[in-house]
Amino acid sequence: MFTESVSRRQFLSAAAIGSAGVAAASVLGGCSPASPAATGAGDGASAVSGAPSFLTAPEPIPAEDIVETFDTQVAIVGGGLAGCCVAASCLDEGLQVFMVEKAEEARAIGLDYGLINPSIIAEKGLEPVSVYEMARDHMEKSCHMCRGDKTYRFMSRSGEAGDWWFNRVEPLGLEPQVIGMRSNSDHYKNNYVVELWHKGVNLATEPDCYAPTAEIIASIHDEVNTAGTYMNNTEAVQLVTAEDGSITGVICNTADGYIQINASKGVVMCAGDYAADPEMLNHYTEWKYDAYSPEFFANYSTGTGDGVKMGLWAGAKVQDAPHPLMIFMAYAYSYLRVNKLGQRYVNEDSGYVGGGNAQLNQPEAISFAIWDDKWREELPAQLPYAGGMSWDQDFRLIDEPWDAEREEMGTWSWETEGGLLVQADTLEDLADQLGMDAEAKATFLQTVERYNQLVDEGDCDFGKRPELMCKIQQAPFYGLKMVVEVALSVAGLETNADSECINEEGKVIPGLFAVGNNAGGLFGVDYNEVTVPGISLGRNVTFGYLLGKHLASK
């Protein structure tokens, strides 16, 4: 659990400054997956067949090794936010819940709720968005590689789910706030983000952005433990499958031995992502991790894919590869972007997901954002045309103005201290500070000259909108080392709109469900947060809420 005071951008900077090399090593094979004894993985079959070891199911745990058996209605594997959303809905529906969490404390990250037309939008006098248009846009931006039923279910029911969630956490003193970082791009227009904060908190002080999530999780764990059972340090290792193929329970490893939890309504997999498992990451995704500089690429995931593995072993279909990842990048606004060769390589009005993907296709994934001392006037002038995640000001409410001092003191200080943001009185010196060699430096100077020319003539190189084109000519000059970060994998077991897992034949596996990063089907080619910023937490709330109702009806 995160306990330090940290903002969204400080999270990215901290990953780059303190963890990039270590985190990248987990992707590149510097640390091995957990041992078979710990995860229930195969016994080294990959060495014989060439296939990843996790594709081989372990031998069933013998009945005589089970030291205790429990009966419940709903077993939830994973105590993070996804599991807590399911648990809260189940409790509200009067269902008995048994929740297990592998760690001492569940990981608590995330603060942005992407929801379609929750009540607070109307309360703030904002225009609702079209469910139809949002669903169509999400499908188009996913190249129709996500499920249409799940997409429309989310778009049409997430507002209702958000209202339920916000009312549920109100006793903790948390209230929803509409955040101003909405993109006004002609192509990347999206909905507003809602965050939960304690009443009266001064968001300009950049509080710990994950504290509310941690507080919510701890509260729901207490609820589960009062009405049912919550067990931490309890690792789910195998699902229990009946002769007809239905899932009837889950076996977990504890300090006292194996326990079996029989679940009459079903088992819900909410065990987190898999991006910290090198085998799974390399098997299901297609990025060239070995080619990336550890100074510009970091894997911040801690997930080892336990829920996906268990579902796979029980016959569930995994979403077709290649899988999308939640890829973040440093805040670069819409300024000039150059690679390690000093070349411009992208229309900088690409959003942060698209910008991160474009950067990973550059030599060593190295990229710099370049601007000059006119930024105090340029950035607010661009808000009517651009903005959005990784562009606008952290925690800026819709009725607050953009603040240059807050931007400089609250954000840039972190990037400067970490060596990510540098400034110089000449472009030549800036290139030196960014580590460019002589050839790249010469190209860089030509690139800036060309870019300034395009500001006057129109961007005939990449087609960037003129409202976002600003000359780089007034010292001091700034260069930001762009760090791309893998936060999570966001695909998993194929599920329908009711969060039911399906098999390779497309049939529902009775008794097996998945929510959160264990569930596939909502994202296609990448983590499509363009249409709905905050959709990761939004989908946890939505499908967790709906699943509780679905299980109660069974």
JOBELWO-V668086 format. One record per residue. N is the residue number from 1. SS is DSSP state (h for helix, s for strand, l for the rest). Layout:
BEGIN
N;SS  N;SS
END
This chain:
BEGIN
1;l  2;l  3;l  4;l  5;l  6;l  7;l  8;h  9;h  10;h  11;h  12;h  13;h  14;h  15;h  16;h  17;h  18;h  19;h  20;h  21;h  22;h  23;h  24;h  25;h  26;h  27;h  28;h  29;l  30;l  31;l  32;l  33;l  34;l  35;l  36;h  37;h  38;h  39;h  40;l  41;l  42;l  43;l  44;l  45;h  46;h  47;h  48;h  49;h  50;l  51;l  52;l  53;h  54;h  55;h  56;l  57;l  58;l  59;l  60;l  61;l  62;l  63;h  64;h  65;h  66;s  67;s  68;s  69;s  70;s  71;s  72;s  73;s  74;s  75;s  76;s  77;s  78;l  79;l  80;l  81;h  82;h  83;h  84;h  85;h  86;h  87;h  88;h  89;h  90;h  91;h  92;h  93;l  94;l  95;l  96;l  97;s  98;s  99;s  100;s  101;l  102;l  103;l  104;l  105;l  106;l  107;l  108;l  109;l  110;l  111;l  112;s  113;s  114;s  115;l  116;l  117;l  118;l  119;h  120;h  121;h  122;h  123;h  124;l  125;l  126;l  127;l  128;l  129;l  130;l  131;h  132;h  133;h  134;h  135;h  136;h  137;h  138;h  139;h  140;h  141;h  142;l  143;l  144;l  145;l  146;l  147;l  148;h  149;h  150;h  151;h  152;h  153;h  154;h  155;h  156;h  157;h  158;h  159;h  160;h  161;h  162;h  163;h  164;h  165;h  166;h  167;h  168;h  169;h  170;h  171;h  172;h  173;l  174;s  175;s  176;s  177;s  178;s  179;s  180;l  181;l  182;l  183;l  184;l  185;l  186;l  187;l  188;l  189;l  190;l  191;l  192;l  193;s  194;s  195;s  196;s  197;s  198;s  199;l  200;l  201;l  202;l  203;h  204;h  205;h  206;l  207;l  208;l  209;l  210;l  211;h  212;h  213;h  214;h  215;h  216;h  217;h  218;h  219;h  220;h  221;h  222;h  223;h  224;h  225;h  226;h  227;h  228;l  229;s  230;s  231;s  232;l  233;l  234;l  235;s  236;s  237;s  238;s  239;s  240;s  241;s  242;l  243;l  244;l  245;l  246;l  247;s  248;s  249;s  250;s  251;s  252;s  253;s  254;s  255;l  256;l  257;s  258;s  259;s  260;s  261;s  262;s  263;s  264;s  265;s  266;s  267;s  268;s  269;s  270;l  271;l  272;l  273;l  274;l  275;l  276;l  277;l  278;h  279;h  280;h  281;h  282;h  283;h  284;h  285;l  286;l  287;l  288;l  289;h  290;h  291;h  292;l  293;l  294;l  295;l  296;l  297;s  298;s  299;s  300;l  301;l  302;l  303;l  304;l  305;l  306;h  307;h  308;h  309;h  310;h  311;h  312;h  313;h  314;l  315;l  316;s  317;l  318;s  319;l  320;l  321;l  322;l  323;l  324;l  325;s  326;s  327;s  328;s  329;s  330;l  331;l  332;l  333;l  334;l  335;l  336;s  337;s  338;s  339;s  340;l  341;l  342;l  343;l  344;s  345;l  346;l  347;l  348;l  349;l  350;l  351;h  352;h  353;h  354;h  355;h  356;h  357;h  358;h  359;h  360;h  361;l  362;l  363;h  364;h  365;h  366;l  367;s  368;s  369;s  370;s  371;s  372;l  373;l  374;l  375;h  376;h  377;h  378;h  379;h  380;h  381;h  382;h  383;l  384;l  385;l  386;l  387;l  388;l  389;l  390;l  391;l  392;l  393;l  394;l  395;l  396;l  397;s  398;l  399;l  400;l  401;l  402;l  403;l  404;h  405;h  406;h  407;h  408;h  409;h  410;h  411;h  412;h  413;h  414;h  415;h  416;h  417;h  418;l  419;l  420;l  421;s  422;s  423;s  424;s  425;l  426;l  427;h  428;h  429;h  430;h  431;h  432;h  433;h  434;l  435;l  436;l  437;l  438;h  439;h  440;h  441;h  442;h  443;h  444;h  445;h  446;h  447;h  448;h  449;h  450;h  451;h  452;h  453;h  454;h  455;h  456;h  457;h  458;l  459;l  460;l  461;l  462;l  463;l  464;l  465;l  466;h  467;h  468;h  469;l  470;l  471;l  472;l  473;l  474;l  475;l  476;l  477;s  478;s  479;s  480;s  481;s  482;l  483;l  484;s  485;s  486;s  487;s  488;s  489;s  490;l  491;l  492;l  493;s  494;s  495;s  496;l  497;l  498;l  499;l  500;s  501;s  502;s  503;s  504;l  505;l  506;l  507;l  508;s  509;s  510;s  511;s  512;s  513;s  514;s  515;l  516;h  517;h  518;h  519;s  520;s  521;l  522;l  523;l  524;l  525;l  526;l  527;l  528;l  529;l  530;l  531;l  532;l  533;l  534;l  535;h  536;h  537;h  538;h  539;h  540;h  541;h  542;h  543;h  544;h  545;h  546;h  547;h  548;h  549;h  550;h  551;h  552;h  553;h  554;l
END
